[in-house]
Amino acid sequence: MSLQDKYRSVLTLGEKFNAKDGYVEEADGRLRVGGVVEYQHQKDQMWDEIKRVGGENPSDIEADIKVSNKAIYARHTVEKGQSLSLIAKDYLGDVMAYKAIFAANSDTLEDPNKIFPGQDLVIPFPEGRSADA
């Protein structure tokens, strides 16, 4: 199995996120990948997948994933049945972080219990975290 096959799920995420200036090179027993995604959350997802496939400290891949929008953690389009607390759990790992999402969207949301499918929400960075340099 080639390293590209091994890390296919990571490469697929890069495609899903429309990574710009992407590259994939396999040489000397290492896979070198890189590109620019829009949000830090996308970069985090790609690194989580690298670790899922290759282990906590994989030695057969080098990834240089940059982020173009460092102002927010992510954007999310509300789907039927979602709540701010569920969205907070998915992105920020804490249902109570719904308050931070509500605050970040106070220009468009009037009540944290009233969100509707199709609404585009800003997801702020998790508490104590900012964009990777």
N, C-alpha and C positions, 0 to 999 in steps of 0.2 A: 504494500500500500504506500503510495506517495504521501508526502507531507501535505500536499494540497488536498488529497482525499481525506486524510486524517482531520484536517482543519476546515473541511468544506463548510460546516455549519457557521464558522466564523466569517468565511468569505461571503456566504449567503447573507449574513446580517449586514455586512458592508454594502452589498448590493441593495438590500431592503432599505437601508438608511441613505441611499444615494450618495455614498462617500465620493468625494471629489479627489482628483489627483491620485487615485488609488494605484497601487502597484503590488505585484506578487512575484517574488523571485525565490527559486529553490536552488541552493548551492551549498556544498560542503556539509551536507546533513542538517541544514537549517532552512526554515522557511522565513523569508523576510517579507513582511506585509506592512502596508502603510496607507494613509489617506487622511482626508479631513471629513469629519461628520459635523453636523450642525450643533448638536447638543451634548453636554457632558453625560447625560443619561444614556445616550447611544454608545458613547465610548465605554461607559461602565458596563453596559450589556455585552459589548464585544469582549472586554477583559474577563467578565464572568464566564463567557463561553470558552475563551482560551483556557482558563483554569479548569473548567469542567472537563474539557477534552484532554488537556495536557498535564493536569495536576497543578498544584499550588505554585510551583516554580518550574515551569516547563523549560527545558534546555534546547528544544528543537525548533523554537519559534522566536523571532524578534518582531515585535509590533511597534510601530510608530504611528499612533492614532492621535490626530490633532482635532481640536474643537474650534469651529468658526464663531459660534455665538456663545460668549462667556457671560452674558447678562442674566440668563435664566438657565435652570437645570433641564427643562423640557417644555414641550407643548403637548396638550392632550385634547382630543375631541371627544366630548361626552357621548357615551353610548347608552341605549335604553337600559334601565335598571341600575345604573351606576349612581353612587353618592360620593360626596367629597371625601368622606372617611374611607371608602373603598379605594378611591383614586390615591389618597394619601398613603394608604397601606402599600399599594402597588409600587408607587414611585419612591416614597420616603421611608417605608418600613414601619410606619406608626400611624394608626388610625387617628390619633389626636392631632396629627400634623395637618388635618383638614383646615384648622384655623389659619395656618400659614398660607395655604392655597387660597382660602377665602380672602385673606388680606391682600394677596398678590393680584386678585381679580376684583377688588372692590369697585373698580370703575364699571364693571359689567354685571356683577352679582349684587343683589339686594339682600338675599337671605341664604345662609349656607345650606338650608334644607331644600332649596328650590333651584335645581339645575336641570337642564333639559338636553335631550339628545341634539347633537349638532353644535352645541356651544364649544368654543375653542378656549381652553384654559391655559394660563401660564402656570407652570410648576416651578416654584422657587427652589433654590438649593436646600438640601437637608441642613438642619441647624448645625452651625459650627463648620460648615464646609463651603468652599467656593470652587470656582473652575480651576482645574489643574493648569499649572503654568506651562 
